[in-house]
């Protein structure tokens, strides 16, 4: 009999006591676990774009905070900025990864825009934050000392007020984001005493939903403040925080107890946080079921090998190596695991076609589909590897005991 024929005979002999019910139980449990993990992961990736795709300049993990304006502030002196002790206390909070101060202009800013032969101008203000907090390509957010063109990021609220407030009442044309980005802004900067003036052209690099300001590069702010400012130090009125868990209840409690408030759409931040929490729970449950299915398969293979103990011992005495004896069991493990993965991936794709249409209708952008099968392949490879290692370890133990 040829060696391949002998190997097939050995495989048939060792698989004789295979329990189809146990293997089917593993496939079912592994399918359920993988389907939950992969389905939860894909839904999280697809749904998170509802809250993260609206503003590509400031990540949802960033929190902008300021002090609350009360009647005492409005009737008295100007609202005080953050003191050194307050900023240091904030840095010590467990949900703060890093923090930076907003720097505001120390001079007057006149912003003008014209379109169709008509225009408007108004006094505004500038703010800046460290450039690494602004998620804009370096080429679009570049300013060098002496440049006449300055990139700016505008609040979408300003464009809305212009289109549906000023433009409609003054008979000016309404501007889309794309058109506004192509129209240069005239920027006239004047010192407080009116003795020094500098003019620049503003280029709109984009619009933000979460920053109600005109944002300029930090280097531009430092240069113009040094040239036109009064030189008096100012405490920062706003801070930007990179949080580890946006939407966390601990953040809300801290802000309320210290008279602070978060700027922007807080409901979106909370929704994004809840999405992460729910997705984490789903992934944990799916992973637990997958681990249990792994132990089910390992136990099933162990029971089969125990029933075939005499056959395995005889094959060892006949000179068969570990790889040949482990081959049939490795084949069962690989086939069952790949079948469970294929069923789970198919199920997730079918599920995705049912929920993607409603998500797209509320503004979601489909996430890449390659992440899900990559994660499933990694988990399936791990399951197969652990089982094969367990089988070979058991057979080597039999070799040592012969």
URDA-V99356 format. One record per backbone hydrogen bond with DSSP energy under -1.0 kcal/mol. NH is the residue of the N-H (numbers start at 1). CO is the residue of the C=O. E is the energy in kcal/mol with one decimal. If there is no record, write none. Layout:
# URDA-V99356
nh->NH co->CO e->E
nh->NH co->CO e->E
This chain:
# URDA-V99356
nh->6 co->2 e->-2.3
nh->7 co->3 e->-2.6
nh->8 co->4 e->-2.2
nh->9 co->5 e->-2.0
nh->10 co->6 e->-2.6
nh->11 co->7 e->-2.6
nh->12 co->8 e->-2.3
nh->13 co->9 e->-2.2
nh->14 co->10 e->-2.6
nh->15 co->11 e->-1.8
nh->18 co->15 e->-1.5
nh->23 co->19 e->-2.1
nh->24 co->20 e->-2.5
nh->25 co->21 e->-2.1
nh->26 co->22 e->-2.2
nh->27 co->23 e->-2.6
nh->28 co->24 e->-2.5
nh->29 co->25 e->-2.5
nh->30 co->26 e->-3.3
nh->31 co->27 e->-2.4
nh->32 co->28 e->-2.4
nh->33 co->29 e->-2.6
nh->34 co->30 e->-2.8
nh->35 co->31 e->-2.6
nh->36 co->32 e->-2.2
nh->37 co->33 e->-2.4
nh->38 co->34 e->-3.2
nh->39 co->35 e->-2.3
nh->40 co->36 e->-2.5
nh->41 co->37 e->-2.4
nh->42 co->38 e->-2.5
nh->43 co->39 e->-2.4
nh->44 co->40 e->-2.2
nh->45 co->41 e->-2.3
nh->46 co->42 e->-2.2
nh->47 co->43 e->-3.0
nh->48 co->44 e->-2.2
nh->50 co->47 e->-1.8
nh->51 co->48 e->-1.2
nh->52 co->48 e->-1.8
nh->53 co->49 e->-1.8
nh->62 co->59 e->-1.7
nh->63 co->241 e->-3.0
nh->65 co->239 e->-2.5
nh->66 co->261 e->-2.2
nh->68 co->259 e->-2.3
nh->74 co->70 e->-2.2
nh->75 co->71 e->-1.9
nh->82 co->236 e->-3.3
nh->87 co->83 e->-2.2
nh->88 co->84 e->-2.2
nh->89 co->85 e->-2.2
nh->90 co->86 e->-1.9
nh->91 co->87 e->-2.1
nh->92 co->88 e->-1.2
nh->93 co->90 e->-1.5
nh->96 co->93 e->-1.8
nh->97 co->242 e->-3.1
nh->98 co->242 e->-1.0
nh->100 co->240 e->-2.4
nh->102 co->238 e->-2.4
nh->103 co->128 e->-2.6
nh->105 co->126 e->-1.4
nh->108 co->190 e->-2.9
nh->110 co->188 e->-2.4
nh->111 co->122 e->-2.9
nh->112 co->186 e->-2.4
nh->113 co->120 e->-2.8
nh->115 co->118 e->-3.7
nh->118 co->115 e->-1.4
nh->120 co->113 e->-2.6
nh->122 co->111 e->-2.4
nh->124 co->109 e->-2.3
nh->127 co->214 e->-2.0
nh->128 co->103 e->-1.8
nh->133 co->130 e->-2.2
nh->134 co->131 e->-1.4
nh->135 co->57 e->-2.9
nh->136 co->134 e->-2.0
nh->140 co->137 e->-1.6
nh->141 co->137 e->-1.0
nh->147 co->144 e->-2.5
nh->150 co->201 e->-2.8
nh->152 co->203 e->-2.5
nh->153 co->215 e->-1.9
nh->154 co->206 e->-2.1
nh->156 co->208 e->-2.5
nh->159 co->155 e->-1.1
nh->160 co->156 e->-2.2
nh->161 co->157 e->-2.5
nh->162 co->158 e->-2.1
nh->163 co->159 e->-2.6
nh->164 co->160 e->-2.6
nh->165 co->161 e->-1.2
nh->166 co->161 e->-1.6
nh->167 co->162 e->-3.7
nh->169 co->165 e->-1.3
nh->170 co->166 e->-2.3
nh->172 co->167 e->-1.7
nh->180 co->176 e->-2.7
nh->181 co->177 e->-2.0
nh->185 co->202 e->-2.5
nh->186 co->112 e->-2.4
nh->187 co->200 e->-2.7
nh->188 co->110 e->-2.5
nh->189 co->198 e->-3.3
nh->190 co->108 e->-2.2
nh->191 co->196 e->-2.5
nh->194 co->191 e->-1.5
nh->198 co->189 e->-2.6
nh->200 co->187 e->-2.6
nh->201 co->148 e->-2.9
nh->202 co->185 e->-3.4
nh->203 co->150 e->-2.9
nh->205 co->152 e->-3.2
nh->208 co->154 e->-2.6
nh->213 co->211 e->-1.5
nh->215 co->153 e->-2.6
nh->216 co->127 e->-2.3
nh->221 co->217 e->-1.9
nh->222 co->218 e->-2.4
nh->223 co->219 e->-2.1
nh->224 co->220 e->-2.5
nh->225 co->221 e->-2.4
nh->226 co->222 e->-1.8
nh->227 co->223 e->-1.6
nh->228 co->224 e->-3.3
nh->229 co->225 e->-1.6
nh->239 co->65 e->-2.2
nh->240 co->100 e->-2.6
nh->241 co->63 e->-3.0
nh->242 co->98 e->-3.0
nh->243 co->61 e->-2.8
nh->244 co->95 e->-1.9
nh->248 co->245 e->-1.8
nh->252 co->248 e->-1.4
nh->253 co->249 e->-2.4
nh->254 co->250 e->-2.0
nh->255 co->251 e->-2.6
nh->256 co->252 e->-2.3
nh->257 co->253 e->-2.2
nh->258 co->254 e->-1.3
nh->260 co->255 e->-3.1
nh->261 co->66 e->-2.5
nh->263 co->64 e->-3.3
nh->266 co->264 e->-1.1
nh->269 co->265 e->-1.3
nh->270 co->266 e->-2.4
nh->271 co->267 e->-2.5
nh->272 co->268 e->-2.5
nh->273 co->269 e->-2.1
nh->274 co->270 e->-2.7
nh->275 co->271 e->-2.3
nh->276 co->272 e->-1.9
nh->277 co->273 e->-2.2
nh->278 co->274 e->-2.8
nh->279 co->275 e->-2.6
nh->280 co->276 e->-2.3
nh->281 co->277 e->-2.2
nh->282 co->278 e->-2.5
nh->283 co->279 e->-2.6
nh->284 co->280 e->-2.2
nh->285 co->281 e->-2.4
nh->286 co->282 e->-2.6
nh->287 co->283 e->-2.6
nh->288 co->284 e->-2.3
nh->289 co->285 e->-2.3
nh->290 co->286 e->-2.3
nh->291 co->287 e->-2.5
nh->292 co->288 e->-2.4
nh->293 co->289 e->-2.3
nh->294 co->290 e->-1.9
nh->295 co->291 e->-1.9
nh->296 co->292 e->-2.1
nh->297 co->293 e->-2.3
nh->298 co->294 e->-2.4
nh->299 co->295 e->-2.6
nh->300 co->296 e->-2.4
nh->301 co->297 e->-2.8
nh->302 co->298 e->-2.1
nh->303 co->299 e->-2.4
nh->304 co->300 e->-2.3
nh->305 co->301 e->-2.6
nh->306 co->302 e->-2.1
nh->307 co->303 e->-2.1
nh->308 co->304 e->-1.6
nh->309 co->306 e->-1.3
nh->312 co->308 e->-3.0
nh->313 co->309 e->-2.6
nh->314 co->310 e->-2.4
nh->315 co->311 e->-2.5
nh->316 co->312 e->-2.2
nh->317 co->313 e->-2.2
nh->318 co->314 e->-1.7
nh->319 co->316 e->-1.4
nh->320 co->315 e->-2.4
nh->325 co->321 e->-1.8
nh->326 co->322 e->-2.8
nh->327 co->323 e->-1.3
nh->330 co->326 e->-2.8
nh->331 co->327 e->-2.4
nh->332 co->328 e->-1.8
nh->333 co->329 e->-2.5
nh->334 co->330 e->-2.7
nh->335 co->331 e->-2.5
nh->336 co->332 e->-2.5
nh->337 co->333 e->-2.3
nh->338 co->334 e->-2.6
nh->339 co->335 e->-2.1
nh->340 co->336 e->-2.1
nh->341 co->337 e->-2.3
nh->342 co->338 e->-2.5
nh->343 co->339 e->-2.4
nh->344 co->340 e->-2.4
nh->345 co->341 e->-2.9
nh->346 co->342 e->-2.2
nh->347 co->343 e->-2.4
nh->348 co->344 e->-2.4
nh->349 co->345 e->-2.1
nh->350 co->346 e->-2.3
nh->351 co->347 e->-2.5
nh->352 co->348 e->-2.7
nh->353 co->349 e->-1.7
nh->355 co->351 e->-1.5
nh->356 co->352 e->-2.1
nh->359 co->355 e->-1.9
nh->360 co->356 e->-2.8
nh->361 co->357 e->-1.7
nh->363 co->360 e->-1.5
nh->364 co->359 e->-2.4
nh->374 co->370 e->-1.6
nh->375 co->371 e->-2.4
nh->376 co->372 e->-2.5
nh->377 co->373 e->-2.7
nh->378 co->374 e->-2.2
nh->379 co->375 e->-2.4
nh->380 co->376 e->-2.6
nh->381 co->377 e->-2.6
nh->382 co->378 e->-2.0
nh->383 co->379 e->-2.3
nh->384 co->380 e->-2.6
nh->385 co->381 e->-2.6
nh->386 co->382 e->-2.6
nh->387 co->383 e->-1.9
nh->388 co->384 e->-2.6
nh->389 co->385 e->-2.6
nh->390 co->386 e->-2.1
nh->391 co->387 e->-2.4
nh->392 co->388 e->-2.7
nh->393 co->389 e->-2.3
nh->394 co->390 e->-1.9
nh->395 co->391 e->-2.2
nh->396 co->392 e->-2.6
nh->397 co->393 e->-1.6
nh->398 co->394 e->-1.5
nh->399 co->395 e->-2.1
nh->400 co->396 e->-2.2
nh->401 co->397 e->-1.3
nh->402 co->399 e->-1.0
